[in-house]
Amino acid sequence: MAITTISSREFNQDAGGAKKAAAKGPVFITHRGHAAHVLLTIEEYQKLTRETESIVDQIAMPRADKVRFNPPRLKGSLYRPADLD
């Protein structure tokens, strides 16, 4: 994946070139030497904004009762007094 950096002025003068560069990777557009915007293809944008399932959705999955989950038993007590000395 190629990362391209161009100035706002370059972007305004050659938007088509920026679009072609975005097909190869993100294009950082700078304003006065600082990154101000990022140009991405719609596919890359959708990958970044795709929602993942919540833990509730994952637990509610069909056949969840068939998943083996055997966590190890804890040894000793769950807590100990704080040593304030």
Residue frames relative to the residue before (quaternion, step in Angstrom):
aa qw qx qy qz dx dy dz
M 1.0000 0.0000 0.0000 0.0000 0.00 0.00 0.00
A 0.2541 -0.7725 0.5687 0.1232 3.55 -0.75 1.07
I 0.1842 -0.7523 0.6224 0.1128 3.56 -1.01 0.83
T 0.1242 -0.7994 0.5873 0.0251 3.53 -0.78 1.09
T 0.1172 -0.7685 0.6248 0.0725 3.56 -1.09 0.76
I 0.0526 0.7863 -0.6125 0.0625 3.54 -0.84 1.03
S 0.5064 -0.6295 0.4872 0.3316 3.57 -1.22 0.42
S 0.6625 -0.4848 0.3832 0.4233 3.56 -1.29 0.29
R 0.6353 0.5346 -0.3262 0.4518 3.56 1.01 -0.82
E 0.6543 0.4990 -0.3144 0.4733 3.61 0.92 -0.89
F 0.6344 0.5305 -0.3306 0.4548 3.57 1.00 -0.82
N 0.6707 0.5015 -0.2976 0.4585 3.60 0.90 -0.90
Q 0.7006 0.4687 -0.2681 0.4665 3.58 1.04 -0.73
D 0.8156 0.1076 -0.0305 0.5677 3.60 1.10 -0.61
A 0.0426 -0.8309 0.5545 -0.0144 3.58 0.51 1.19
G 0.6166 0.5578 -0.3410 0.4386 3.59 1.08 -0.72
G 0.6499 0.5064 -0.3106 0.4741 3.56 1.01 -0.80
A 0.6292 0.5243 -0.3297 0.4697 3.58 1.07 -0.74
K 0.6375 0.5210 -0.3260 0.4647 3.59 1.01 -0.77
K 0.6437 0.5099 -0.3207 0.4720 3.59 0.98 -0.81
A 0.6504 0.5078 -0.3143 0.4693 3.58 1.00 -0.81
A 0.6323 0.5454 -0.3295 0.4406 3.60 1.06 -0.76
A 0.5836 0.5745 -0.3732 0.4358 3.60 1.17 -0.48
K 0.7058 0.4358 -0.2476 0.5007 3.59 1.23 -0.49
G 0.7636 -0.2276 0.1644 0.5814 3.58 1.26 -0.33
P 0.7186 -0.4494 0.2952 0.4411 3.58 -1.26 0.12
V 0.2226 -0.7456 0.6149 0.1282 3.54 -1.19 0.69
F 0.2074 -0.7688 0.5956 0.1054 3.56 -0.62 1.15
I 0.1586 -0.7766 0.6061 0.0654 3.54 -0.83 1.05
T 0.2052 -0.8169 0.5329 0.0813 3.53 -0.61 1.17
H 0.1428 -0.7379 0.6520 0.1004 3.52 -1.30 0.49
R 0.8325 -0.0922 -0.0099 0.5463 3.54 -0.51 1.26
G 0.7500 -0.4401 0.1974 0.4525 3.52 0.99 0.96
H 0.6883 0.4318 -0.2830 0.5096 3.59 1.25 -0.02
A 0.5382 -0.6184 0.4611 0.3396 3.58 -1.00 0.83
A 0.0796 -0.8256 0.5586 -0.0015 3.56 -0.74 1.08
H 0.7999 0.0618 0.0076 0.5969 3.60 1.08 -0.74
V 0.1938 -0.7410 0.6266 0.1441 3.53 -1.34 0.33
L 0.2061 -0.7602 0.6068 0.1065 3.55 -0.91 0.97
L 0.0000 -0.7934 0.6063 -0.0551 3.56 -0.81 1.12
T 0.5149 -0.5616 0.5160 0.3914 3.55 -1.26 0.29
I 0.6326 -0.5379 0.3862 0.4017 3.57 -1.19 0.44
E 0.6154 0.5540 -0.3505 0.4376 3.59 1.05 -0.69
E 0.6717 0.4804 -0.2995 0.4779 3.58 0.92 -0.87
Y 0.6240 0.5349 -0.3340 0.4614 3.57 1.03 -0.77
Q 0.6702 0.5001 -0.2994 0.4595 3.59 0.91 -0.90
K 0.6057 0.5400 -0.3562 0.4632 3.59 1.07 -0.65
L 0.6876 0.4919 -0.2810 0.4541 3.56 0.95 -0.88
T 0.7675 0.3761 -0.1915 0.4825 3.58 1.00 -0.77
R 0.3985 0.7207 -0.4813 0.3003 3.57 1.25 0.03
E 0.3714 -0.7273 0.5339 0.2193 3.54 -0.88 0.96
T 0.2822 -0.7330 0.5920 0.1805 3.53 -1.05 0.78
E 0.6150 -0.5460 0.4109 0.3935 3.53 -1.21 0.40
S 0.4472 -0.6546 0.5311 0.2990 3.54 -1.11 0.63
I 0.6584 -0.4949 0.3758 0.4247 3.57 -1.25 0.28
V 0.6000 0.5574 -0.3556 0.4505 3.60 1.11 -0.65
D 0.6586 0.4966 -0.3078 0.4742 3.59 0.95 -0.86
Q 0.6652 0.5062 -0.3086 0.4539 3.57 0.97 -0.80
I 0.6621 0.4916 -0.3080 0.4744 3.58 0.98 -0.80
A 0.6969 0.4742 -0.2628 0.4695 3.58 1.07 -0.76
M 0.3699 0.7537 -0.4849 0.2449 3.59 1.22 0.15
P 0.5847 -0.5745 0.4265 0.3822 3.58 -1.10 0.60
R 0.8353 0.1750 -0.1669 0.4937 3.55 -1.13 0.76
A 0.2548 0.7850 -0.5259 0.2059 3.59 1.12 0.55
D 0.5999 0.5773 -0.3606 0.4206 3.58 1.15 -0.55
K 0.6321 0.5365 -0.3298 0.4515 3.61 1.23 -0.30
V 0.5435 0.6136 -0.4037 0.4063 3.62 1.26 -0.23
R 0.3238 -0.7446 0.5522 0.1890 3.57 -0.85 0.98
F 0.0782 0.7724 -0.6244 0.0860 3.53 -0.88 1.01
N 0.1102 0.7945 -0.5802 0.1416 3.53 -0.31 1.29
P 0.1029 -0.8188 0.5616 0.0600 3.61 0.20 1.19
P 0.5458 -0.6169 0.4396 0.3581 3.60 -1.07 0.61
R 0.5099 -0.6382 0.4848 0.3125 3.57 -1.16 0.67
L 0.4577 -0.6623 0.5181 0.2888 3.54 -1.08 0.74
K 0.2343 -0.7473 0.6047 0.1447 3.55 -1.10 0.73
G 0.7669 0.2870 -0.2350 0.5237 3.57 -0.91 0.86
S 0.6732 -0.4894 0.3586 0.4227 3.53 -1.30 -0.17
L 0.5716 -0.6128 0.4342 0.3305 3.52 -1.25 0.43
Y 0.7903 0.1430 -0.0844 0.5898 3.58 1.19 -0.36
R 0.1213 -0.7548 0.6326 0.1243 3.53 -1.30 0.16
P 0.5970 -0.5780 0.4042 0.3822 3.58 -1.08 0.62
A 0.5035 -0.6455 0.4852 0.3073 3.54 -1.11 0.71
D 0.3050 -0.7215 0.5929 0.1867 3.54 -1.07 0.82
L 0.1031 -0.8442 0.5259 0.0118 3.58 -0.24 1.30
D 0.5032 0.6580 -0.4244 0.3657 3.60 1.23 0.21
